[in-house]
Amino acid sequence: MIKEIYDFLVMLDQTGAAYLIFLLGFLLMADYCFTAQAEVTRLRKILKQAMR
């Protein structure tokens, strides 16, 4: 089991796909973080209006 995972990771590294997968994951996380920040800002505005 461990050997198969290791072989898979080595194959990804040798083909260069590991870097593409890492970049894709980074971009997805950045998009999620940006979306979460926008949602927090929206909720803060709603809360501020409700407190008035």
N, C-alpha and C positions, 0 to 999 in steps of 0.2 A: 504494500500500500504506500509506504513512505517512498520507496524507490520509484514507483510510477509517478508520484507527485513531483519528485525531484527531476525525473526525466522530462516531464511535461514543462517544468519551469526552465530547464536547460534548453529545451527545444524553442520555447518562447524567446529566450535570451539570444540564442543563435540566429533566429530568423529576424530579430528586431521587433517582433510583435509585442514584446514586453513593454517597450517604450511607448508604443501606440496605445496599449491598454492603460498604462500609467497616465498618459496624457489625457485620454478620454475620461478616466476616473477623476482626475484633477479638475477637468472642465465641468464635469457633472457636479462635483462638490462645490465648485465656485458658483455655479448657477443656483444650486440649492441654497447656498449661504445668502446670495443676493436676494432670492425670493423670500427667504425667511426674514431678512432685514426689512424688506418692503412691507411684509405682513406685520412685523412688530411696529413699524412706523404708523401703519394704518390703524392698528389697534390702539396705539397711544393717542392718536387724534380722536378716535371714538371715545376713549375713556376721558380725555380732556373735555370734550363736548358734554359728556354725561355728567361731569362733576360741576359744570356751571349752573 
